[in-house]
């Protein structure tokens, strides 16, 4: 006998690491980046979204790896939007362009969260293990704001950046960002 699930008592927000593919190799990342062997294809991802929608999920946080590296990300996001799900995209900001932002806005986008682990390139690029990561993230943040997209900043506090946390709030404010989330390892 199948048990019926009361969807009114279930969480309305879900978070999904949709890929482990990433163009960076962050020192603190818990997601193992590398070749994809077990990533769901588009059809399978849409089945997951259908199931979440049927359970009453209204907000889906999509992260990775770098979710914008998926060739089918706009198709997947569009499917979620067609099911009435609002999206939050978590990205390192490196692939954000006006076109990408425009496509995401068509998908019931609530916000874009950009990972930024330092208020300057020296700190951020070291933690991201990627030269130029700071500039790419800042460029992506500015593009989002210019296109009227709400931006959150996600900062992981480590032994390499804890000493400069007090500089992150004024820096984020200078960019026009209203929310910063601090995480720990």
N, C-alpha and C positions, 0 to 999 in steps of 0.2 A: 504494500500500500504506500503510495506517495504522500509525503507530508506536504501540506500547503504552507508556503512561506508568507507571513504577514509583512508585506513590503513597507507598511507604515512605520514599523519599528526599526528598519534598517538604515544605515548611514546613507546620506544623500550625496556625499562626496567620496570619490574614489581616486586613488593615485596609481598610475601605471607606468612602470619602466618599460617602455615600448621597444627599446633597442639597447644593446650594449655597445653598438658602434659609436665611435667617438673620434674626432680629429685631434683631440688633446690627450694627454697622459698625466692627469693631475695626480700629484703626490699623495693626496689624501682621499682619493675617490674609492668608494666601496664597490663600484660597479666594474666588473672585470671587462675592460675593453679588448677588442681583438676581432678576429674573423667570426662572422655570424654562422652558426650551425643550427641554432634552434629558434631563430626569430620567426614569429608567426607571419604568414603571408597576408596580403590584403583581405582576402575572403575570411580567413580565420580571425583577423583583428576585428572585422565587422561583426562576426558572430559574438565575440566578447562584448562589443559595444551594445549589440542587441540585447544580450543577457543583462548587462548593467542597466540599460534603459528599462527593461521589463521589471527590474527590481526597484525602480524608482530613483536611480542615480540622476542627479540634476547637474552636478559639476564633476568634470573629469580633469585631473591634473596629469598631463602627459610629460614624461621626462625620459631620461636615458642615463647613460650615454648622451649622445646628441640626437634628439628626435628629428631634427630638421635635416639630418642626413638620409633619412628614409625617402626614397623616391616617391612613395605612395602616401606621404604624410598628409597632403592636402585632401586626398581622396578619403582617408581614414577620418580626418577631422570633419570633413563635409558630411560624412555618414553620421558621425556623432551629433552634429548640428541638426541633421534631418530628424533625429530622434528626440530633439528638444534638450540635448545636453550642452551645457555651457563649458567652455574649455579654458584651461590655464596651461600654457606651454612653458616648460622650464628648459632653458638653453644656455650655452656658454656665450651666445651672441655673435659668434664668428660668422654664421651664415645668414644673419639677418640683412635683408635688403628691403627697399620700398616695395618691390614686387611680392616678396615673401610675406611681409606684413599685410599687404592688401589682400592676399589670398587667405591669410589666417583670419582677418577681420570678417570675411564672408562666412566664416565657420563658427559663428556664435562665440567669439573670443571674449573672455572676461579680462584676462591680463597675460602679459609675458613676464616671466621671472628670469632674470639674467644672473648667472653666477659671477660674482666678482669678489675675490678674496683679498684685495688690497686696494688702497687708495692711490697707488701709483704702479707703474709698470714693473719696477724692481721687485716689489713684493708679490703682486698678482702673477706675473709671468713665471716667477720661480715656483710658486705653488701649482700653477697650471702646467708647468714643464713645457711651456710653449712661448717662444719669443713673439711678441706682437699681440698676445691674448688680451692684454689690458686695452690697447687701442681698439681692437675689434669689438670688445664688449661695450666700451664707451660709445663707439660709433653706432652700434646696434641699439643701445639705450636711447640715444638722441633721435635716431630714425623712428623708433616706437613713439616717443613723445611728440615728435613732429607730425605723426600720423594719428594722434589722439588715442594712443593705446596706453592703458595703465601699465606701469612697470613696477615690479618689485625686485629687490636685490636680495640674493641669497649668498651669505658669507659663511664659510666654514672657518671657525677659529682653531688655529693650530699653534704649536710652539714657534712657528716661523712668522706669524702675523699678530699674535695676541698683543704685542707691545704697541701696535698702531690702531687698535680697534677704535679708540676715541677719535681718530681722524676720519673714520668711515661715515659717521653720521653727517658731519658738515660737508664731506665730499658728495655724498648721495643727495643732500639737499641742494648743492650747487648744480647738480645735474637735473634737478627737478623731480627726483624720485621721492615718494612719500612714505614708502615702507621698506625697511631692511630687516631681514631675518638672519639672526646669528645661530649657527649650528656648531656643535662640537663634535669632535671625533669620538 
